[in-house]
């Protein structure tokens, strides 16, 4: 039971005793007291005036007096017009600490019965994963774990975009410019080699376009007429026709990429419950396009291309099939959405995709609705801001991206350098040090990205993220390690954690219990907002409050055995709650640093 629920239940008792009416708890509006008023929580009495038939101030005063007289958990109150500010007693906070400390599933909310699929990552197989993919992956994995903590049954999925024009560009460049190079012959990771092919294609195309423009052709026409672009479209048509040579090249190069992706996912701690491949799903979309034509929802132009007219919905005409019969992204998204809802009987489908695709998902929901699918409104686009660098936007085709593998390695090196400078690793075996550096580096990367509200664009700064002070992953990791050190030393001295019935908490300890007790509510709020940032900032607030408390209260120097046991119970519960919260972000917390 949350504090809000406890106060609401007691307010129900007060209203029944004072006014003879049994109101539902849902009528009771309870909120945290504003900082400029005395009290912990505030009961808003305006909804109760019809029952009390008294003025707001008189109603608040009467309920406050009843609660103070009949509830030992209420230590005081003050009534300000229609607001009853309540102060909770030491008894209440001690009981809360005891409940939280004994709850092995603290923060795990009851099952909702909802089945939710979260799609994230969904890379193209023409380039390695980069910093933008890292934000996508970390958000998708974290939102999945957040929804699980909120009680949903979650399926983590990814759709690999392994066919299309972009793939054919890399294939064409490999044939023309790479002389049979393989990951084995070059020592280059497979996804990186294919990414090099993609960059090479765009350089080749730019040269051809420049030549055509110099000869007098308009640029837009030159981009369509460039020989390499025509060859790519021919390759795509052959692929869809099942040409053996094109398919063999496609399978070989995709194999290189998949192996590379798996290595990067493993390094990031990312996994999926279900993987879809575009080459398996694009035909499903074609069947829906035919269904839309039969229904009169779509139209076929004279050149054979198929469109959906959304002008009446405030948008424009959307292409669903090209004139040569080949698919576009929208085609396959229609098909995969239908398959997923049919396969899993989903209550909701969350797409974790950057805000550059806002229009795409508007269209997807509208088109599915026009096709008669009642679940179209159960699709949610978790639209997040792009990650940028101090020098600006990344561009894959120009090869100016921050590679995910390079960034993971850079974070490891930053963590190693910062940790060694601190001079606190003496006596730790080398193997454990290496594991610790990886843990700190990944923790810094994940926290720096996830602490930002998903809707916001962000600038990534590796050195700033690794700071052991301030709102960073390493600061929280170090806080956890510090608590573990205290608990280890206490155990070695024979001290045990316990909450005695007559224990008295200090104001700082009550403050810590208040933050701890709010964790289930934070999980609920964060899940409703699809925002791991709320969990990240909860963890930071808890860690910061502990460090202030520990600075003033050297736990192990407490001479009173009962009080020492209480404090050990408090900080042990704090450590386990930090592990739960940071676990939702995919961040490990070390026991020593």
Secondary structure by P-SEA (a helix, b strand, c coil): ccaaaaaaaaaaaaaaaaccccccccccccccccccccccbbbbcccccccccccaaaaaaaaaaaaaacccccccccccccbbbbbbcaaaaaaaaaaaaacccccccccccbbbbbbcccccccccccaaaaaaaaaaaaaaaaaaaaccbbbbbbbbccccaaaaaaaaaaaccccccccccccccaaaaaaaaaaaaaaaaaaaaaaaaaacccaaaaaaacaaaaaaaaaaaaaaaccaaaaaaaaaaaaaaaaaaaaaaaaacccccbbbbccccaaaaaaaaaaaaaaccccccccbbbbbbcccccccccccccccccccaaaaaaaaaaaaaaaccccbbbbbccccaaaaaaaaaaaaaaaccccccccccbbbbbbbcccccccccccccccaaaaaaaaaaaaaaaaaaacccccccaaaaaaaaaaaaaaaaaaaaaaccccbbbbbbcccccccccccaaaaaaaaaaaaaaaaaaaaabbbbbbcccccccaaaaaaaaaaaaaaaaaaaaaaaccaaaaaaaaaaaaaaaaaaaaaccccccccaaaaaaaaaaaaaaaaaaaaaaaaacbbbbccc
